[in-house]
Amino acid sequence: MAVSPVPSASPGASALLEHDARWTVQPGDTLTGIARQLQREGVPGTTAELVRTLARLNGLSRPD
């Protein structure tokens, strides 16, 4: 999974981009788990906001 620049007013997206967040998805990874790890690394936003942002940035129409 890669985080790439996209125009957005969402603070979560810009925070991810500023953080230069990158993640190599491993078996068993979930968007929620990735979002929580990003929070631990200092990316602002709620888990739900980060999950939605990750889904959007990666072209996932259904983050479930």
mmCIF file of the N, C-alpha and C atoms, coordinates in Angstrom:
data_MODEL
# 
_entry.id   MODEL 
# 
loop_
_atom_site.group_PDB 
_atom_site.id 
_atom_site.type_symbol 
_atom_site.label_atom_id 
_atom_site.label_alt_id 
_atom_site.label_comp_id 
_atom_site.label_asym_id 
_atom_site.label_entity_id 
_atom_site.label_seq_id 
_atom_site.pdbx_PDB_ins_code 
_atom_site.Cartn_x 
_atom_site.Cartn_y 
_atom_site.Cartn_z 
_atom_site.occupancy 
_atom_site.B_iso_or_equiv 
_atom_site.pdbx_formal_charge 
_atom_site.auth_seq_id 
_atom_site.auth_comp_id 
_atom_site.auth_asym_id 
_atom_site.auth_atom_id 
_atom_site.pdbx_PDB_model_num 
ATOM 1   N N  . MET A 1 1  ? 0.848   -1.154  0.000  1.00 0.00 ? 1  MET A N  1 
ATOM 2   C CA . MET A 1 1  ? 0.000   0.000   0.000  1.00 0.00 ? 1  MET A CA 1 
ATOM 3   C C  . MET A 1 1  ? 0.896   1.218   0.000  1.00 0.00 ? 1  MET A C  1 
ATOM 4   N N  . ALA A 1 2  ? 0.571   2.167   -0.824 1.00 0.00 ? 2  ALA A N  1 
ATOM 5   C CA . ALA A 1 2  ? 1.351   3.393   -0.894 1.00 0.00 ? 2  ALA A CA 1 
ATOM 6   C C  . ALA A 1 2  ? 0.454   4.582   -0.653 1.00 0.00 ? 2  ALA A C  1 
ATOM 7   N N  . VAL A 1 3  ? 1.008   5.595   -0.072 1.00 0.00 ? 3  VAL A N  1 
ATOM 8   C CA . VAL A 1 3  ? 0.288   6.838   0.131  1.00 0.00 ? 3  VAL A CA 1 
ATOM 9   C C  . VAL A 1 3  ? 0.876   7.829   -0.858 1.00 0.00 ? 3  VAL A C  1 
ATOM 10  N N  . SER A 1 4  ? 0.038   8.311   -1.761 1.00 0.00 ? 4  SER A N  1 
ATOM 11  C CA . SER A 1 4  ? 0.529   9.249   -2.757 1.00 0.00 ? 4  SER A CA 1 
ATOM 12  C C  . SER A 1 4  ? -0.264  10.542  -2.695 1.00 0.00 ? 4  SER A C  1 
ATOM 13  N N  . PRO A 1 5  ? 0.308   11.637  -3.160 1.00 0.00 ? 5  PRO A N  1 
ATOM 14  C CA . PRO A 1 5  ? -0.374  12.930  -3.070 1.00 0.00 ? 5  PRO A CA 1 
ATOM 15  C C  . PRO A 1 5  ? -1.677  12.960  -3.852 1.00 0.00 ? 5  PRO A C  1 
ATOM 16  N N  . VAL A 1 6  ? -2.707  13.454  -3.201 1.00 0.00 ? 6  VAL A N  1 
ATOM 17  C CA . VAL A 1 6  ? -3.987  13.713  -3.848 1.00 0.00 ? 6  VAL A CA 1 
ATOM 18  C C  . VAL A 1 6  ? -4.516  15.009  -3.288 1.00 0.00 ? 6  VAL A C  1 
ATOM 19  N N  . PRO A 1 7  ? -5.202  15.799  -4.097 1.00 0.00 ? 7  PRO A N  1 
ATOM 20  C CA . PRO A 1 7  ? -5.780  17.028  -3.556 1.00 0.00 ? 7  PRO A CA 1 
ATOM 21  C C  . PRO A 1 7  ? -6.895  16.685  -2.581 1.00 0.00 ? 7  PRO A C  1 
ATOM 22  N N  . SER A 1 8  ? -6.861  17.316  -1.418 1.00 0.00 ? 8  SER A N  1 
ATOM 23  C CA . SER A 1 8  ? -7.881  17.044  -0.412 1.00 0.00 ? 8  SER A CA 1 
ATOM 24  C C  . SER A 1 8  ? -7.876  18.128  0.645  1.00 0.00 ? 8  SER A C  1 
ATOM 25  N N  . ALA A 1 9  ? -9.056  18.369  1.188  1.00 0.00 ? 9  ALA A N  1 
ATOM 26  C CA . ALA A 1 9  ? -9.166  19.301  2.304  1.00 0.00 ? 9  ALA A CA 1 
ATOM 27  C C  . ALA A 1 9  ? -9.083  18.558  3.628  1.00 0.00 ? 9  ALA A C  1 
ATOM 28  N N  . SER A 1 10 ? -9.023  17.242  3.573  1.00 0.00 ? 10 SER A N  1 
ATOM 29  C CA . SER A 1 10 ? -8.991  16.435  4.775  1.00 0.00 ? 10 SER A CA 1 
ATOM 30  C C  . SER A 1 10 ? -7.660  16.581  5.499  1.00 0.00 ? 10 SER A C  1 
ATOM 31  N N  . PRO A 1 11 ? -7.690  16.926  6.793  1.00 0.00 ? 11 PRO A N  1 
ATOM 32  C CA . PRO A 1 11 ? -6.440  17.037  7.527  1.00 0.00 ? 11 PRO A CA 1 
ATOM 33  C C  . PRO A 1 11 ? -5.706  15.710  7.599  1.00 0.00 ? 11 PRO A C  1 
ATOM 34  N N  . GLY A 1 12 ? -6.444  14.605  7.584  1.00 0.00 ? 12 GLY A N  1 
ATOM 35  C CA . GLY A 1 12 ? -5.805  13.296  7.635  1.00 0.00 ? 12 GLY A CA 1 
ATOM 36  C C  . GLY A 1 12 ? -4.934  13.039  6.431  1.00 0.00 ? 12 GLY A C  1 
ATOM 37  N N  . ALA A 1 13 ? -5.418  13.403  5.254  1.00 0.00 ? 13 ALA A N  1 
ATOM 38  C CA . ALA A 1 13 ? -4.641  13.171  4.028  1.00 0.00 ? 13 ALA A CA 1 
ATOM 39  C C  . ALA A 1 13 ? -3.370  14.001  4.033  1.00 0.00 ? 13 ALA A C  1 
ATOM 40  N N  . SER A 1 14 ? -3.484  15.268  4.363  1.00 0.00 ? 14 SER A N  1 
ATOM 41  C CA . SER A 1 14 ? -2.286  16.106  4.355  1.00 0.00 ? 14 SER A CA 1 
ATOM 42  C C  . SER A 1 14 ? -1.316  15.670  5.446  1.00 0.00 ? 14 SER A C  1 
ATOM 43  N N  . ALA A 1 15 ? -1.840  15.227  6.577  1.00 0.00 ? 15 ALA A N  1 
ATOM 44  C CA . ALA A 1 15 ? -0.962  14.746  7.647  1.00 0.00 ? 15 ALA A CA 1 
ATOM 45  C C  . ALA A 1 15 ? -0.215  13.501  7.207  1.00 0.00 ? 15 ALA A C  1 
ATOM 46  N N  . LEU A 1 16 ? -0.893  12.598  6.500  1.00 0.00 ? 16 LEU A N  1 
ATOM 47  C CA . LEU A 1 16 ? -0.228  11.403  6.003  1.00 0.00 ? 16 LEU A CA 1 
ATOM 48  C C  . LEU A 1 16 ? 0.858   11.769  5.001  1.00 0.00 ? 16 LEU A C  1 
ATOM 49  N N  . LEU A 1 17 ? 0.554   12.708  4.137  1.00 0.00 ? 17 LEU A N  1 
ATOM 50  C CA . LEU A 1 17 ? 1.522   13.114  3.123  1.00 0.00 ? 17 LEU A CA 1 
ATOM 51  C C  . LEU A 1 17 ? 2.716   13.807  3.761  1.00 0.00 ? 17 LEU A C  1 
ATOM 52  N N  . GLU A 1 18 ? 2.465   14.674  4.735  1.00 0.00 ? 18 GLU A N  1 
ATOM 53  C CA . GLU A 1 18 ? 3.554   15.367  5.422  1.00 0.00 ? 18 GLU A CA 1 
ATOM 54  C C  . GLU A 1 18 ? 4.413   14.384  6.204  1.00 0.00 ? 18 GLU A C  1 
ATOM 55  N N  . HIS A 1 19 ? 3.781   13.351  6.733  1.00 0.00 ? 19 HIS A N  1 
ATOM 56  C CA . HIS A 1 19 ? 4.484   12.342  7.518  1.00 0.00 ? 19 HIS A CA 1 
ATOM 57  C C  . HIS A 1 19 ? 5.288   11.408  6.609  1.00 0.00 ? 19 HIS A C  1 
ATOM 58  N N  . ASP A 1 20 ? 5.039   11.479  5.297  1.00 0.00 ? 20 ASP A N  1 
ATOM 59  C CA . ASP A 1 20 ? 5.670   10.588  4.321  1.00 0.00 ? 20 ASP A CA 1 
ATOM 60  C C  . ASP A 1 20 ? 5.424   9.141   4.725  1.00 0.00 ? 20 ASP A C  1 
ATOM 61  N N  . ALA A 1 21 ? 4.177   8.867   5.081  1.00 0.00 ? 21 ALA A N  1 
ATOM 62  C CA . ALA A 1 21 ? 3.801   7.541   5.561  1.00 0.00 ? 21 ALA A CA 1 
ATOM 63  C C  . ALA A 1 21 ? 3.854   6.517   4.438  1.00 0.00 ? 21 ALA A C  1 
ATOM 64  N N  . ARG A 1 22 ? 4.521   5.429   4.701  1.00 0.00 ? 22 ARG A N  1 
ATOM 65  C CA . ARG A 1 22 ? 4.595   4.314   3.754  1.00 0.00 ? 22 ARG A CA 1 
ATOM 66  C C  . ARG A 1 22 ? 4.386   3.028   4.546  1.00 0.00 ? 22 ARG A C  1 
ATOM 67  N N  . TRP A 1 23 ? 3.767   2.082   3.895  1.00 0.00 ? 23 TRP A N  1 
ATOM 68  C CA . TRP A 1 23 ? 3.470   0.833   4.576  1.00 0.00 ? 23 TRP A CA 1 
ATOM 69  C C  . TRP A 1 23 ? 3.509   -0.290  3.569  1.00 0.00 ? 23 TRP A C  1 
ATOM 70  N N  . THR A 1 24 ? 4.195   -1.349  3.883  1.00 0.00 ? 24 THR A N  1 
ATOM 71  C CA . THR A 1 24 ? 4.153   -2.556  3.074  1.00 0.00 ? 24 THR A CA 1 
ATOM 72  C C  . THR A 1 24 ? 3.162   -3.496  3.733  1.00 0.00 ? 24 THR A C  1 
ATOM 73  N N  . VAL A 1 25 ? 2.087   -3.776  3.027  1.00 0.00 ? 25 VAL A N  1 
ATOM 74  C CA . VAL A 1 25 ? 1.021   -4.604  3.593  1.00 0.00 ? 25 VAL A CA 1 
ATOM 75  C C  . VAL A 1 25 ? 1.505   -6.039  3.733  1.00 0.00 ? 25 VAL A C  1 
ATOM 76  N N  . GLN A 1 26 ? 1.264   -6.581  4.917  1.00 0.00 ? 26 GLN A N  1 
ATOM 77  C CA . GLN A 1 26 ? 1.604   -7.955  5.227  1.00 0.00 ? 26 GLN A CA 1 
ATOM 78  C C  . GLN A 1 26 ? 0.310   -8.744  5.424  1.00 0.00 ? 26 GLN A C  1 
ATOM 79  N N  . PRO A 1 27 ? 0.345   -10.059 5.244  1.00 0.00 ? 27 PRO A N  1 
ATOM 80  C CA . PRO A 1 27 ? -0.854  -10.859 5.518  1.00 0.00 ? 27 PRO A CA 1 
ATOM 81  C C  . PRO A 1 27 ? -1.369  -10.579 6.926  1.00 0.00 ? 27 PRO A C  1 
ATOM 82  N N  . GLY A 1 28 ? -2.651  -10.354 7.036  1.00 0.00 ? 28 GLY A N  1 
ATOM 83  C CA . GLY A 1 28 ? -3.272  -10.068 8.331  1.00 0.00 ? 28 GLY A CA 1 
ATOM 84  C C  . GLY A 1 28 ? -3.396  -8.595  8.658  1.00 0.00 ? 28 GLY A C  1 
ATOM 85  N N  . ASP A 1 29 ? -2.730  -7.720  7.903  1.00 0.00 ? 29 ASP A N  1 
ATOM 86  C CA . ASP A 1 29 ? -2.862  -6.276  8.133  1.00 0.00 ? 29 ASP A CA 1 
ATOM 87  C C  . ASP A 1 29 ? -4.279  -5.821  7.816  1.00 0.00 ? 29 ASP A C  1 
ATOM 88  N N  . THR A 1 30 ? -4.742  -4.861  8.573  1.00 0.00 ? 30 THR A N  1 
ATOM 89  C CA . THR A 1 30 ? -6.043  -4.242  8.323  1.00 0.00 ? 30 THR A CA 1 
ATOM 90  C C  . THR A 1 30 ? -5.848  -2.737  8.259  1.00 0.00 ? 30 THR A C  1 
ATOM 91  N N  . LEU A 1 31 ? -6.800  -2.042  7.641  1.00 0.00 ? 31 LEU A N  1 
ATOM 92  C CA . LEU A 1 31 ? -6.720  -0.586  7.602  1.00 0.00 ? 31 LEU A CA 1 
ATOM 93  C C  . LEU A 1 31 ? -6.746  -0.023  9.017  1.00 0.00 ? 31 LEU A C  1 
ATOM 94  N N  . THR A 1 32 ? -7.544  -0.622  9.882  1.00 0.00 ? 32 THR A N  1 
ATOM 95  C CA . THR A 1 32 ? -7.610  -0.153  11.267 1.00 0.00 ? 32 THR A CA 1 
ATOM 96  C C  . THR A 1 32 ? -6.262  -0.317  11.959 1.00 0.00 ? 32 THR A C  1 
ATOM 97  N N  . GLY A 1 33 ? -5.630  -1.448  11.774 1.00 0.00 ? 33 GLY A N  1 
ATOM 98  C CA . GLY A 1 33 ? -4.320  -1.675  12.380 1.00 0.00 ? 33 GLY A CA 1 
ATOM 99  C C  . GLY A 1 33 ? -3.267  -0.718  11.855 1.00 0.00 ? 33 GLY A C  1 
ATOM 100 N N  . ILE A 1 34 ? -3.297  -0.475  10.549 1.00 0.00 ? 34 ILE A N  1 
ATOM 101 C CA . ILE A 1 34 ? -2.348  0.468   9.950  1.00 0.00 ? 34 ILE A CA 1 
ATOM 102 C C  . ILE A 1 34 ? -2.616  1.869   10.486 1.00 0.00 ? 34 ILE A C  1 
ATOM 103 N N  . ALA A 1 35 ? -3.893  2.258   10.569 1.00 0.00 ? 35 ALA A N  1 
ATOM 104 C CA . ALA A 1 35 ? -4.248  3.585   11.080 1.00 0.00 ? 35 ALA A CA 1 
ATOM 105 C C  . ALA A 1 35 ? -3.760  3.759   12.514 1.00 0.00 ? 35 ALA A C  1 
ATOM 106 N N  . ARG A 1 36 ? -3.926  2.736   13.327 1.00 0.00 ? 36 ARG A N  1 
ATOM 107 C CA . ARG A 1 36 ? -3.474  2.825   14.725 1.00 0.00 ? 36 ARG A CA 1 
ATOM 108 C C  . ARG A 1 36 ? -1.955  2.941   14.809 1.00 0.00 ? 36 ARG A C  1 
ATOM 109 N N  . GLN A 1 37 ? -1.254  2.231   13.957 1.00 0.00 ? 37 GLN A N  1 
ATOM 110 C CA . GLN A 1 37 ? 0.214   2.342   13.952 1.00 0.00 ? 37 GLN A CA 1 
ATOM 111 C C  . GLN A 1 37 ? 0.633   3.745   13.529 1.00 0.00 ? 37 GLN A C  1 
ATOM 112 N N  . LEU A 1 38 ? -0.044  4.295   12.528 1.00 0.00 ? 38 LEU A N  1 
ATOM 113 C CA . LEU A 1 38 ? 0.271   5.660   12.098 1.00 0.00 ? 38 LEU A CA 1 
ATOM 114 C C  . LEU A 1 38 ? 0.023   6.659   13.231 1.00 0.00 ? 38 LEU A C  1 
ATOM 115 N N  . GLN A 1 39 ? -1.047  6.454   14.007 1.00 0.00 ? 39 GLN A N  1 
ATOM 116 C CA . GLN A 1 39 ? -1.302  7.321   15.161 1.00 0.00 ? 39 GLN A CA 1 
ATOM 117 C C  . GLN A 1 39 ? -0.146  7.227   16.160 1.00 0.00 ? 39 GLN A C  1 
ATOM 118 N N  . ARG A 1 40 ? 0.334   6.020   16.413 1.00 0.00 ? 40 ARG A N  1 
ATOM 119 C CA . ARG A 1 40 ? 1.457   5.847   17.341 1.00 0.00 ? 40 ARG A CA 1 
ATOM 120 C C  . ARG A 1 40 ? 2.702   6.562   16.836 1.00 0.00 ? 40 ARG A C  1 
ATOM 121 N N  . GLU A 1 41 ? 2.806   6.697   15.504 1.00 0.00 ? 41 GLU A N  1 
ATOM 122 C CA . GLU A 1 41 ? 3.947   7.388   14.913 1.00 0.00 ? 41 GLU A CA 1 
ATOM 123 C C  . GLU A 1 41 ? 3.732   8.894   14.818 1.00 0.00 ? 41 GLU A C  1 
ATOM 124 N N  . GLY A 1 42 ? 2.592   9.376   15.333 1.00 0.00 ? 42 GLY A N  1 
ATOM 125 C CA . GLY A 1 42 ? 2.368   10.804  15.408 1.00 0.00 ? 42 GLY A CA 1 
ATOM 126 C C  . GLY A 1 42 ? 1.476   11.412  14.350 1.00 0.00 ? 42 GLY A C  1 
ATOM 127 N N  . VAL A 1 43 ? 0.881   10.588  13.483 1.00 0.00 ? 43 VAL A N  1 
ATOM 128 C CA . VAL A 1 43 ? -0.035  11.126  12.480 1.00 0.00 ? 43 VAL A CA 1 
ATOM 129 C C  . VAL A 1 43 ? -1.344  11.481  13.196 1.00 0.00 ? 43 VAL A C  1 
ATOM 130 N N  . PRO A 1 44 ? -1.789  12.744  13.070 1.00 0.00 ? 44 PRO A N  1 
ATOM 131 C CA . PRO A 1 44 ? -3.016  13.152  13.762 1.00 0.00 ? 44 PRO A CA 1 
ATOM 132 C C  . PRO A 1 44 ? -4.257  12.603  13.081 1.00 0.00 ? 44 PRO A C  1 
ATOM 133 N N  . GLY A 1 45 ? -5.326  12.510  13.842 1.00 0.00 ? 45 GLY A N  1 
ATOM 134 C CA . GLY A 1 45 ? -6.624  12.067  13.323 1.00 0.00 ? 45 GLY A CA 1 
ATOM 135 C C  . GLY A 1 45 ? -7.108  10.867  14.106 1.00 0.00 ? 45 GLY A C  1 
ATOM 136 N N  . THR A 1 46 ? -8.417  10.674  14.043 1.00 0.00 ? 46 THR A N  1 
ATOM 137 C CA . THR A 1 46 ? -8.992  9.511   14.695 1.00 0.00 ? 46 THR A CA 1 
ATOM 138 C C  . THR A 1 46 ? -8.718  8.283   13.840 1.00 0.00 ? 46 THR A C  1 
ATOM 139 N N  . THR A 1 47 ? -8.901  7.125   14.436 1.00 0.00 ? 47 THR A N  1 
ATOM 140 C CA . THR A 1 47 ? -8.714  5.888   13.678 1.00 0.00 ? 47 THR A CA 1 
ATOM 141 C C  . THR A 1 47 ? -9.651  5.860   12.482 1.00 0.00 ? 47 THR A C  1 
ATOM 142 N N  . ALA A 1 48 ? -10.913 6.233   12.687 1.00 0.00 ? 48 ALA A N  1 
ATOM 143 C CA . ALA A 1 48 ? -11.899 6.219   11.602 1.00 0.00 ? 48 ALA A CA 1 
ATOM 144 C C  . ALA A 1 48 ? -11.496 7.177   10.478 1.00 0.00 ? 48 ALA A C  1 
ATOM 145 N N  . GLU A 1 49 ? -11.011 8.365   10.836 1.00 0.00 ? 49 GLU A N  1 
ATOM 146 C CA . GLU A 1 49 ? -10.580 9.327   9.814  1.00 0.00 ? 49 GLU A CA 1 
ATOM 147 C C  . GLU A 1 49 ? -9.417  8.776   9.007  1.00 0.00 ? 49 GLU A C  1 
ATOM 148 N N  . LEU A 1 50 ? -8.459  8.177   9.687  1.00 0.00 ? 50 LEU A N  1 
ATOM 149 C CA . LEU A 1 50 ? -7.293  7.639   8.998  1.00 0.00 ? 50 LEU A CA 1 
ATOM 150 C C  . LEU A 1 50 ? -7.662  6.443   8.118  1.00 0.00 ? 50 LEU A C  1 
ATOM 151 N N  . VAL A 1 51 ? -8.574  5.599   8.581  1.00 0.00 ? 51 VAL A N  1 
ATOM 152 C CA . VAL A 1 51 ? -9.036  4.479   7.760  1.00 0.00 ? 51 VAL A CA 1 
ATOM 153 C C  . VAL A 1 51 ? -9.679  4.995   6.481  1.00 0.00 ? 51 VAL A C  1 
ATOM 154 N N  . ARG A 1 52 ? -10.557 5.992   6.605  1.00 0.00 ? 52 ARG A N  1 
ATOM 155 C CA . ARG A 1 52 ? -11.204 6.559   5.405  1.00 0.00 ? 52 ARG A CA 1 
ATOM 156 C C  . ARG A 1 52 ? -10.167 7.176   4.475  1.00 0.00 ? 52 ARG A C  1 
ATOM 157 N N  . THR A 1 53 ? -9.187  7.867   5.043  1.00 0.00 ? 53 THR A N  1 
ATOM 158 C CA . THR A 1 53 ? -8.150  8.496   4.229  1.00 0.00 ? 53 THR A CA 1 
ATOM 159 C C  . THR A 1 53 ? -7.303  7.437   3.527  1.00 0.00 ? 53 THR A C  1 
ATOM 160 N N  . LEU A 1 54 ? -6.898  6.406   4.238  1.00 0.00 ? 54 LEU A N  1 
ATOM 161 C CA . LEU A 1 54 ? -6.114  5.330   3.625  1.00 0.00 ? 54 LEU A CA 1 
ATOM 162 C C  . LEU A 1 54 ? -6.890  4.662   2.495  1.00 0.00 ? 54 LEU A C  1 
ATOM 163 N N  . ALA A 1 55 ? -8.169  4.407   2.735  1.00 0.00 ? 55 ALA A N  1 
ATOM 164 C CA . ALA A 1 55 ? -8.994  3.775   1.710  1.00 0.00 ? 55 ALA A CA 1 
ATOM 165 C C  . ALA A 1 55 ? -9.072  4.659   0.474  1.00 0.00 ? 55 ALA A C  1 
ATOM 166 N N  . ARG A 1 56 ? -9.310  5.935   0.678  1.00 0.00 ? 56 ARG A N  1 
ATOM 167 C CA . ARG A 1 56 ? -9.430  6.857   -0.455 1.00 0.00 ? 56 ARG A CA 1 
ATOM 168 C C  . ARG A 1 56 ? -8.112  6.985   -1.212 1.00 0.00 ? 56 ARG A C  1 
ATOM 169 N N  . LEU A 1 57 ? -7.011  7.153   -0.492 1.00 0.00 ? 57 LEU A N  1 
ATOM 170 C CA . LEU A 1 57 ? -5.715  7.317   -1.133 1.00 0.00 ? 57 LEU A CA 1 
ATOM 171 C C  . LEU A 1 57 ? -5.288  6.079   -1.921 1.00 0.00 ? 57 LEU A C  1 
ATOM 172 N N  . ASN A 1 58 ? -5.826  4.943   -1.540 1.00 0.00 ? 58 ASN A N  1 
ATOM 173 C CA . ASN A 1 58 ? -5.451  3.684   -2.208 1.00 0.00 ? 58 ASN A CA 1 
ATOM 174 C C  . ASN A 1 58 ? -6.538  3.161   -3.138 1.00 0.00 ? 58 ASN A C  1 
ATOM 175 N N  . GLY A 1 59 ? -7.534  4.013   -3.415 1.00 0.00 ? 59 GLY A N  1 
ATOM 176 C CA . GLY A 1 59 ? -8.569  3.645   -4.378 1.00 0.00 ? 59 GLY A CA 1 
ATOM 177 C C  . GLY A 1 59 ? -9.463  2.517   -3.947 1.00 0.00 ? 59 GLY A C  1 
ATOM 178 N N  . LEU A 1 60 ? -9.653  2.369   -2.632 1.00 0.00 ? 60 LEU A N  1 
ATOM 179 C CA . LEU A 1 60 ? -10.528 1.309   -2.130 1.00 0.00 ? 60 LEU A CA 1 
ATOM 180 C C  . LEU A 1 60 ? -11.922 1.884   -1.925 1.00 0.00 ? 60 LEU A C  1 
ATOM 181 N N  . SER A 1 61 ? -12.888 1.378   -2.675 1.00 0.00 ? 61 SER A N  1 
ATOM 182 C CA . SER A 1 61 ? -14.249 1.898   -2.555 1.00 0.00 ? 61 SER A CA 1 
ATOM 183 C C  . SER A 1 61 ? -14.930 1.389   -1.296 1.00 0.00 ? 61 SER A C  1 
ATOM 184 N N  . ARG A 1 62 ? -14.503 0.233   -0.795 1.00 0.00 ? 62 ARG A N  1 
ATOM 185 C CA . ARG A 1 62 ? -15.094 -0.330  0.425  1.00 0.00 ? 62 ARG A CA 1 
ATOM 186 C C  . ARG A 1 62 ? -13.974 -0.648  1.407  1.00 0.00 ? 62 ARG A C  1 
ATOM 187 N N  . PRO A 1 63 ? -13.781 0.190   2.403  1.00 0.00 ? 63 PRO A N  1 
ATOM 188 C CA . PRO A 1 63 ? -12.664 -0.035  3.336  1.00 0.00 ? 63 PRO A CA 1 
ATOM 189 C C  . PRO A 1 63 ? -12.847 -1.257  4.221  1.00 0.00 ? 63 PRO A C  1 
ATOM 190 N N  . ASP A 1 64 ? -14.005 -1.920  4.154  1.00 0.00 ? 64 ASP A N  1 
ATOM 191 C CA . ASP A 1 64 ? -14.220 -3.133  4.944  1.00 0.00 ? 64 ASP A CA 1 
ATOM 192 C C  . ASP A 1 64 ? -13.364 -4.248  4.384  1.00 0.00 ? 64 ASP A C  1 
# 
